[in-house]
């Protein structure tokens, strides 16, 4: 397992792998890796000859007042998880390596990035799309792996790849959950014991919305209301949004194909997101 923080070195290793006939799989992460990331790396391992994982907490995608400074960093444990999952290379750059001068160029995916988290996290998806394009240009993957857990991020990246004719495939990977339904997330480690006990309410609410939709309800307001009832019964949960959206992350009054329920919920100061296909 090669670990480097250097763009040039990463390019050299990737070029050597490609020259030896191996396809390049890429898993971008912010580290503090868990079994959700393990699922992405495992899928890449099964499909590609060479697997690169990036670990970079990207300052561009955090707004002032968000958790950039206290986001969990655990490089030693991350290296072990990557080794264990069969990764070939870890690219873990410093902020100075990624942004040696002030970044003046940005990628913005309008519409898809504007609703849901985009409404509450100003500049977030611009920061995500910009860093992911930059990472794609370092790693030049054939296939890049993204979790369905971050539904809107996946939609933004897929659209960027199509709109910009990037020569790679985006591969979605299903959400890995704790036994009680809570979607795995690096931010789960912020939760107090009481908040952790309450946190599965998010998935219960999404599952309830799904049940109502499967039962034949087409009115998205009613589906949304059924999910919100579940969340409102949990005093520790403060809903930021709970919405039913189409493939472009837009609200529609009648159920579309596909459609998703997506939620952002605070437990104390920890903001959790999750979604379900209806
Ligand atoms: P992050 O490190 O949180 O930025 O996530 C890196 C990648 O892992 C993203 O593509 C996420 O969607 C994906 N991911 C995070 N948590 C999960 C999970 N519980 N199941 C599947 N993928 C996940």
Boltz pocket constraint, residues with backbone or C-beta under 6 A from the ligand:
constraints:
  - pocket:
      binder: B
      contacts: [[A, 28], [A, 29], [A, 30], [A, 31], [A, 35], [A, 36], [A, 37], [A, 39], [A, 40], [A, 145], [A, 146], [A, 147], [A, 148], [A, 149], [A, 150], [A, 173], [A, 174], [A, 175], [A, 176], [A, 177], [A, 183], [A, 184], [A, 185], [A, 186]]
      max_distance: 6.0
